């Protein structure tokens, strides 16, 4: 009986490896000449755009799989965008220091066209998390592959100044919602990025100290105002959880998954939002009816892996595998366990069926597969 069980496990891992490798090929094939990763090449609301947040996690997945050039070209894209907007960054910083911060609409956007231009349609654009995430991801890429950060120095410096000036401003969250709140996952992304920048060795002493102090302040605010009933909260003052909170534990490490807070948060997300391996964003989600997201299942899998719960991590990877269609493409979300089915059709009528493929889903699958040793890579 055990022999049959072992054969089944090996067959599963072979399937996992096959999808992980095809995911790397898909991301590579769809990466734009500019270095940008299109969020989804076919979905009407995402087509032609790249997010700093999504793209940075995609680059981290590709970097972990050994796709050094692909990740580096994305970071080139990020740095170029920031250098082109250096005057805007300086105005934002100067106004913040003068006690007269610019309006939200004048802050840097969260997404850009593949060529690096601002979008020409209305969007929920003021989000700070992506700028912290790119700092963290480029520093991880540098450490993982022994690369100099010099080619990205200007972009890193501008980002540090931008985030230091505005880190505690309310803004839209990962999901382009709740702009009047300070979100714990956003603070965590900023803390991770600024800590990575401070430790990178690429900054002047002054900027390194600024990055370090900002990271410490963001972390302190999380620990003093962002915890309820022992777990991280969706935003400061909320009593809810959000699956995005997992990211600031795994892979970002702002809160250790094995700490009391980390363990409690993982447990709360798992019990509230995880249904048979498929993870919801948050309980009140109505976007496309509030489905389960493969990328969030993989984030939770990373947390289980970090907590040395390998079987639980493999269960998350297994569920995510089942979301791939016959062409091997993975969606943004699946409708098998909707939180509010009555709200699905309004989104279908607005934008069409849910995004597929979503490159972020593929990248998180790759990242978890590397973490679990399913495919070779560099963690």
N, C-alpha and C positions, 0 to 999 in steps of 0.2 A: 504494500500500500504506500509506504514512504517513497519507494522508487517512482511510482506514478505521480505522487505529489511533487517530487523534485522535477520530474519531466514537465509537469504543468507550469511550475514556477519558471523554469528555463524558457519555455515557450512564451510565457508572458513577457519575460525580459527581452526576448528577441523581438517581440512586437513593439515594445517600448523603444528599443534601440532603433528599429526601422523608422518609426514616426519621428524620433528625435533627429535622426540624420536627414530625413526628408524635410523637416522643419528648417534646419540650417540651410539646405539648398533653396527652399522657398524664399526665405528671408534674403538670401544672397541675390537671388534672381530678381526680386522686387525692389531691392535697394536702388534709389535714384542715383544718377551720375553725380549729383551734388553731395552725396553722402547721406542724405535724409532717408529715413525709413518711413514709407507711407503707412499711415495707421491701418488703412484698409483700402485696397485698390479699387474696390467696386461699390462700397457703401456710400450712398449719396451724401451724407453729412460729413464724412471723413475723407472722401476722395480728394487727392491732391494736397493733403495736409500732413504735417508731422508735428507731434507734440514733443516738447523737451522731456516730459515725464515718461511717456510711453517709449519714446526713442531711446532714452537712457537705459531703461530696463531691457529693451531689445538689444542694445549694444553690449550690456553686461552679459546677457545670455550668449551672444555671439563670441564675445571675448573669452568667456568661460569654456567655450567649445573650441578654442584655438583659432578663431577667425579674426586674427589680429588686425589685418588691413581693413576689414569691414567696420569694426568698431572704431578704429582710428579715424576713418573717413567721416563717420557720424560726428565724432568729437570735433573734427575740423569744421563741420557744418555749424555746430553750436558756437564755437569760438568766433567764426566769421560773422555770424548774426550779431553777437554781442559787440564785436569791434565796430560793425557798421552802425550800431546804436549807442556808441560811446557818449555822444552829446546828450542823448536822452537820459542815459544812466547818470551822468554828472548833474543834470538838472534835477532828477529825482532825488539824488543824494543831497544836493545843496538845499533844495526846498525842505527836505525832511530835517536837516540840521538847523534850518532857520525857523522851524516850528510851523511851517506852512506847506504840508505835504501835498503833492499833486493829486488830483482826483483819480479814482480807480481807472477811468478810461485812458489816462495818460501813463499808466504803469505798463511794463513790458507785457506783450501777449503771452498766452500759454502755448499757442500753436502758430505755425508759419507755413507758408506754401513750401513746396519742395525746393524751390529756388531760393528760399530764405526771405521772401517778401511777407509783409503783413497781409492777413486775409482781407478780402473785400466784402465779407458778409458779417452780419451780427453774430457774436458768439459770447459765451460766458467766460471772458478772456483773462481776467485778473486772477492768476493763480501763482503762488510762490513756490509750491512744492517742487515743480520741475527744475527750477534753477538750483535748488539744493541737491536734487537727485543727479543732475549732470555732474556737479562737483564731486559727489561721492563716486559715481560710476567711472569718471575719467581717472580719478586717483586709484581706484581698484584695478583698472586696466593697466595703468602704469606699473603698479606693484606686481601684478600677476605676470607680466611679460618683460619686466625690467626695462621699461621705456622711459625716456626723458619726457618730462612734462613741458619742456621749453616751447614746443610748437603751439601749446595751448595756453601759454602764460597770460597773454593779454585778456583772453576770455575769462580765465579764472580770476584774475585781479578785478575785472569789472563786476563779475558776479559776486565776489566777496563784498565789494563796496555796496552793491545794490541790496543784497540781503541784509547786511549790517544796518542799513538805513531803514529797513521796512519789515524786518522779520516778524514783528508782532502785530502787523496790520490784519484785520479781518479780510478774508478773501474767499473766493470760491474754493470748494474742496476738490478732491480727485474726480468727483462725479459731476463737476460744474453746477453745484448746488450750494445753498446756504451761505451766501456771500457776507452775511452779517456776523459770522462766527469765526473764532480762532480755532482751527482744527488741529487735533493732536497729531494726526498723521503728517500734516503740513509742517508743524513744528519739528517733528522727528526727522523729516527729510532735510529740513534746514540744518538741524543739529548735526546730522550725519555728514552732510556736504561741507559744512564749515569746519568741522573737526578734521575731515580728510584734507581740506585745503590747508589748514593750519599745520598739519603734520607732513605736508608734501615736500617741504624744503624749497619750493619754487617761489615763495612770497618773501617780500621784505620783512624785516622784524616787525615793523609797524602793522603791516597788513596781516601778518601771521597772528599777532596778538589780537587784532580786531576780529579775525575769524574765530580764534579760540574763545574769546570772551562772549561772542555772539552765540556760539554753540553751547557754551555753559549756561547762558541765560535762557536759551530755548529749552534745554534739557531741564533746568530748574523749574521752568514754568510748567512743563509736562508733569513733573513729579509733585509739584505743589498744588496745581489746579486741574490737572488732567486725569485724575484717578478717582474712581467711584467704586465703592464696595470691593476695593482691592485690585480692580482691573483698569486698564486704560479706557478712557471715554472717547466717544465720537468727536466731541468738541469740548472746550472748556465750559464746565457747568452742565454738561449733558449726563444722563444716566444710561445712555445707550452705547452699544459697541458698533463698530464698523470693520469690515474685513480688511480695509486698507491699513488698519493698525498693525496687522501682522508684519508688514514690510519693515517697520522701524525696529523690529526684532530680528527678522530673517528676510532678507540678507543684510540689513543695514547695521544691526548690532547696537543701536542706541540704548535699547533695553534688552538685557540678556533673556533669551527664552527660558533659561533655567532659574531665573530669579523668581521671587514670589509674585511680583507684578507680571512678569512674562508668563509664568505658568498659569496664573489666574486669567490673563487676557486670552491666551490660547484656548483654555478650557471654555471660556465664555463664548468666544467666536465659534468654537467647535460645536458647542451644545445649542446655540441659538441659530447659527447660520449654515451649518454643514448638514446636508441631508444626503446620506449614503455616498459621500465623497464630493458632491457638488455644493459649492459655497456661494451663498447669496451675498450681495453687497451689504445690506442692512435690512432690518425687519420691515421698515415702512417703504421699501423700494417699490415703485410702480413703473419704472422704465421698461418698456416692452413687457409689462406685467410682472416684472421682478423675478427674472430667471436666475439660473446658476451659472457662474462664470468660471471657465476652465483656468484662467490665469490666477484667480483667487484660490482655487483648489491647489494650484502649484505653490503659491505663497504659503498656504497652510502646510503643505507637504515639506517645504523648506524648514519651517518652524519645527515640525515633528522630527525631521532629520537632525537639526541642531540639538534637539532634546534627546537624541539617541533612541527615538522611537521609529526605527526603520520600517517596521511592518505598516505602521500607520502612514508613513510617508509614501510607501509603495501603493497603499490603497488609494491615496490621493492621485498619484500618477496613473493608476489603473482607471479611475473614473474619468480623468481628463482624456485618456486615450480613447475612451468610448464616445467622445464628442466629435471626433474627426469623421468627416464624411468619406464616401468611397474614393474621392480624389485626394484624401489625406489632408484636407484643409480643416482648420479648427475655427470655431465661431467666437464671437464676443461672449454670447450667452446662449443657453439652451432653454426651451420652454417646457421641460418635463415636470417641473415642480414650481409653478408660478405662485408668487405670494399674493398677487391680485390679478387674476386672469381677465377681469373686466377692463383693465387698462392697456391690454396688449394692442388691440386693433387701432387705437388712436395713433400709436407710434408707427405701425405698419402703414397706415394711410399717410402719415407725415413724411416718412423717410424710406419706406420699403421694409423688407424683411431684415432681421438683425444682421449685423456685419459678419461676413464670412468670405475670405479669411480675415482674421484679426492678427496682425503680426505679433502683437504683444502676447497673445495666447500661445503662439508657437514658441516665442522666446522664453517664456516662463517654463514651458514644458522642457525645453532644452536645458535651462538652468537647473531644474530639479533632476533631470536625467543625469547630468554631469555630477551633481552633488551625491547622487546615489550610486555612482560608478557604472551606470547603465551604458554610457558612452565615455570614451576617453576625453579628457579636457584638463583645464587648469582652473582649480577653484580659487 
